[in-house]
Amino acid sequence: MPRMRSFFTNMSAPMPLQRKIYLLFRNNMIKLWKRQGCCGHPGEPGC
């Protein structure tokens, strides 16, 4: 289960909003597909 602090830290990364939303969606789909708590991309939005 991701922590709120890491969620906000990852979302504050310096990149365009469109890229953040894309990574958030992609990384959450990876977590759902693999049935794991981490997508394997620590530090990115959604991980």
SVG drawing of the C-alpha trace seen along z (x, -y; Angstrom):
<svg xmlns="http://www.w3.org/2000/svg" viewBox="-5 -21 18 31">
<polyline fill="none" stroke="black" stroke-width="0.4" points="0.0,0.0 1.5,-3.3 2.0,-6.0 0.5,-9.4 3.9,-11.1 5.5,-9.2 2.4,-9.9 2.7,-13.7 6.5,-13.5 6.3,-11.6 3.6,-13.9 5.7,-17.0 8.4,-15.8 9.4,-18.5 7.7,-17.3 4.7,-18.3 1.2,-17.6 0.3,-15.4 3.3,-13.2 2.5,-12.9 -1.0,-11.8 0.2,-9.3 2.8,-7.8 0.2,-7.7 -2.1,-5.7 0.6,-3.4 2.2,-2.6 -1.1,-1.8 -2.0,0.5 1.3,2.3 0.6,2.7 -2.9,4.1 -1.6,6.4 1.2,7.8 -0.9,7.7 2.0,6.0 2.3,2.9 5.1,1.5 5.3,1.1 9.1,1.2 9.6,-2.5 10.2,-4.0 10.1,-7.8 7.6,-8.1 4.0,-9.2 1.8,-6.2 4.5,-4.1"/>
</svg>
